[in-house]
Amino acid sequence: VELGQVTPAVSYIQAQRLRRRFVRKLGETLHGVDALIAPTTPTTAPRGLSATGDRRFQIPWTFAGVPAINVPSGLDRSGLPFGIQLVGALLAEERLLAAAYWCEKVLGVDLNPPVDE
């Protein structure tokens, strides 16, 4: 909030123009498709509960206000999960959820970590 109070109005207006242009281009890209597939993070989930991981791959979708969902796609050798991210068109949550459900079925990911014997 404090940083926002010192942001010049010109910078804010320029950012809003950029956002509108991005939303328009993204809408054109997503028109007629069920979902866009993208990485969720550059790595697997972090160990422990102290962090949720790198969010830079979610920022564009939050910036655009479109729905996105993570679908688990496997485990690394140490048993940490990684996933794919599906991004849907504005107000197309039902289509996005159907695509996520389809991906879960097709991938058939077993999220039980390997047990060392």
Secondary structure, DSSP 8 states (H G I E B T S, - for coil): -HHHHTS-HHHHHHHHHHHHHHHHHHHHHHTT-S-EEEES-SSS--SSSS-----TTTHHHHHHT--EEEEEEEE-TTS-EEEEEEE--TT-HHHHHHHHHHHHHHH----S-----
